[in-house]
Amino acid sequence: MLFCRLSFLVLLFLAVSSCGGTDEVQQESLVTTTFVNLFPENQSTTTLPSLDIPGWEPRELPELEQKKAECLSEIAIEPVEIKEEGPQTVTVEPGDTLGVIAKRFETTVDDFMRANSMSDPNKLKVGQTLIVPRKRSEEREFPDGPTVLIQDLACNIDTGLAAYGPNLQP
């Protein structure tokens, strides 16, 4: 009987002592990364703790920012002028038919009807403005556009910081 009471007291002591602690909650800054949902049934969100390197403190590197700005300023990009011409139009004159207009612009009556949302080609009115349909892309002759120059950009900026590989070799 004494053994049972002693065992009970020891268990009670262990239970009470394990309940101790503080109410402080340690806050860590967390980085949340959500992967793209490529497959509807598998979506994955992973929370990673922030990288903590003992003795390391972040610092500003204004001289590197200046070198980066100088390097990027060497790129000469000229603006490209894009003409905002609307669709070509034609005004119906007395005696015009849709067939005559289509022949004048080397296209078909059906193309004119489609471009102007017309249901009856015989319902033209004098003074009506029609959109001239464009030729299909495989039929169009493209004028020379702006010249595009491709320049390689390589900026070598020395950070002054040593980088070490997996075996602590620079």
C-alpha positions as CSV (number, residue, x, y, z in Angstrom):
1,M,0.0,0.0,0.0
2,L,2.9,2.3,0.8
3,F,4.4,1.5,-2.6
4,C,1.2,2.6,-4.3
5,R,1.0,5.9,-2.4
6,L,4.6,6.6,-3.2
7,S,4.2,5.8,-6.9
8,F,1.1,8.0,-7.0
9,L,3.0,10.9,-5.4
10,V,5.9,10.6,-7.8
11,L,3.6,10.5,-10.8
12,L,1.7,13.5,-9.5
13,F,5.0,15.4,-8.9
14,L,6.2,14.6,-12.5
15,A,2.8,15.7,-13.9
16,V,2.8,19.0,-12.1
17,S,6.4,19.8,-12.9
18,S,6.0,19.2,-16.6
19,C,3.1,21.7,-16.7
20,G,5.5,24.6,-15.9
21,G,6.7,27.1,-18.4
22,T,6.2,30.7,-19.6
23,D,3.4,32.3,-21.5
24,E,5.9,33.9,-23.9
25,V,5.5,32.8,-27.5
26,Q,8.6,33.1,-29.6
27,Q,7.9,34.9,-32.8
28,E,9.8,34.0,-35.9
29,S,9.6,35.9,-39.1
30,L,8.3,33.3,-41.6
31,V,8.6,33.3,-45.4
32,T,5.6,31.6,-47.1
33,T,6.1,30.2,-50.5
34,T,3.1,29.0,-52.5
35,F,3.9,26.8,-55.5
36,V,1.8,27.1,-58.6
37,N,-1.2,24.8,-58.8
38,L,-0.2,22.7,-61.8
39,F,-2.3,19.8,-60.8
40,P,-5.7,20.6,-59.3
41,E,-5.6,17.8,-56.7
42,N,-2.1,18.7,-55.5
43,Q,-1.5,22.2,-54.1
44,S,1.5,22.7,-51.8
45,T,2.3,25.5,-49.5
46,T,5.6,25.4,-47.6
47,T,6.5,27.7,-44.8
48,L,10.2,28.3,-44.3
49,P,11.9,29.9,-41.3
50,S,14.0,33.0,-42.0
51,L,17.7,32.4,-42.7
52,D,19.7,33.1,-39.5
53,I,23.4,33.2,-39.7
54,P,25.1,33.9,-36.4
55,G,27.2,37.1,-36.4
56,W,25.8,38.3,-39.7
57,E,24.1,41.6,-40.0
58,P,22.6,43.0,-43.3
59,R,24.2,46.2,-44.5
60,E,23.6,48.7,-47.3
61,L,26.0,48.7,-50.2
62,P,25.4,52.2,-51.9
63,E,28.6,51.9,-54.0
64,L,27.2,48.7,-55.6
65,E,23.9,50.4,-56.2
66,Q,25.7,53.3,-58.0
67,K,27.7,50.9,-60.1
68,K,24.5,49.0,-61.1
69,A,22.9,52.3,-62.0
70,E,25.9,53.3,-64.2
71,C,25.9,50.0,-65.9
72,L,22.2,50.2,-66.7
73,S,22.5,53.8,-67.9
74,E,24.8,52.6,-70.7
75,I,22.0,50.9,-72.4
76,A,20.7,53.1,-75.2
77,I,17.1,52.4,-75.8
78,E,15.4,54.6,-78.3
79,P,11.6,54.8,-78.2
80,V,9.8,53.2,-81.1
81,E,7.1,55.3,-82.8
82,I,4.0,53.4,-83.4
83,K,1.5,55.0,-85.7
84,E,-2.0,54.8,-84.5
85,E,-3.8,54.5,-87.8
86,G,-7.3,53.3,-87.5
87,P,-8.9,50.9,-90.0
88,Q,-9.1,52.1,-93.6
89,T,-12.6,53.3,-94.4
90,V,-14.5,54.1,-97.6
91,T,-17.6,56.3,-98.0
92,V,-20.4,55.0,-100.2
93,E,-21.0,57.3,-103.2
94,P,-24.0,57.4,-105.6
95,G,-23.9,54.4,-107.9
96,D,-21.6,52.3,-105.6
97,T,-22.5,48.7,-104.9
98,L,-20.8,46.5,-102.4
99,G,-19.4,44.5,-105.4
100,V,-17.9,47.6,-107.0
101,I,-16.3,48.7,-103.7
102,A,-15.0,45.2,-103.0
103,K,-13.4,45.0,-106.4
104,R,-11.8,48.5,-105.9
105,F,-10.0,47.2,-102.8
106,E,-9.2,43.8,-104.2
107,T,-11.4,41.9,-101.7
108,T,-14.7,40.1,-101.7
109,V,-18.3,41.1,-100.8
110,D,-18.3,38.5,-98.0
111,D,-15.2,40.1,-96.5
112,F,-16.9,43.5,-96.6
113,M,-20.1,42.2,-95.1
114,R,-18.1,40.4,-92.3
115,A,-16.0,43.5,-91.5
116,N,-19.1,45.8,-91.3
117,S,-21.5,43.3,-89.7
118,M,-23.9,43.5,-92.6
119,S,-26.6,41.0,-93.3
120,D,-27.8,42.3,-96.7
121,P,-25.3,43.7,-99.3
122,N,-28.2,45.6,-101.0
123,K,-28.9,47.9,-98.1
124,L,-26.1,50.4,-98.8
125,K,-26.9,54.1,-98.2
126,V,-25.1,57.0,-99.9
127,G,-22.7,58.6,-97.4
128,Q,-22.4,55.4,-95.3
129,T,-18.9,54.7,-94.0
130,L,-17.6,51.2,-94.4
131,I,-14.6,49.6,-92.9
132,V,-12.3,48.2,-95.6
133,P,-11.4,44.6,-94.6
134,R,-7.8,43.8,-94.2
135,K,-6.2,41.0,-96.1
136,R,-5.6,37.8,-94.2
137,S,-2.1,37.6,-92.6
138,E,-1.0,35.0,-95.1
139,E,-2.0,37.3,-98.0
140,R,-0.7,40.6,-96.6
141,E,2.6,42.2,-97.6
142,F,4.2,43.6,-94.5
143,P,6.0,46.9,-94.8
144,D,9.4,47.1,-93.2
145,G,9.0,47.8,-89.5
146,P,11.4,49.3,-87.1
147,T,14.8,47.9,-86.8
148,V,15.3,45.9,-83.6
149,L,18.9,45.9,-82.3
150,I,19.8,43.3,-79.7
151,Q,22.7,44.2,-77.5
152,D,24.3,42.0,-74.9
153,L,24.6,43.5,-71.5
154,A,27.2,42.3,-69.1
155,C,27.9,44.1,-65.9
156,N,30.7,42.9,-63.7
157,I,30.4,44.4,-60.3
158,D,32.8,43.4,-57.6
159,T,30.9,43.2,-54.3
160,G,34.1,42.9,-52.2
161,L,32.5,40.0,-50.4
162,A,34.1,36.5,-50.4
163,A,31.8,33.7,-51.4
164,Y,32.5,30.1,-50.3
165,G,31.4,26.9,-51.7
166,P,30.1,23.8,-50.0
167,N,33.6,22.7,-48.8
168,L,34.4,26.3,-47.6
169,Q,36.6,26.8,-50.7
170,P,36.4,30.2,-52.4
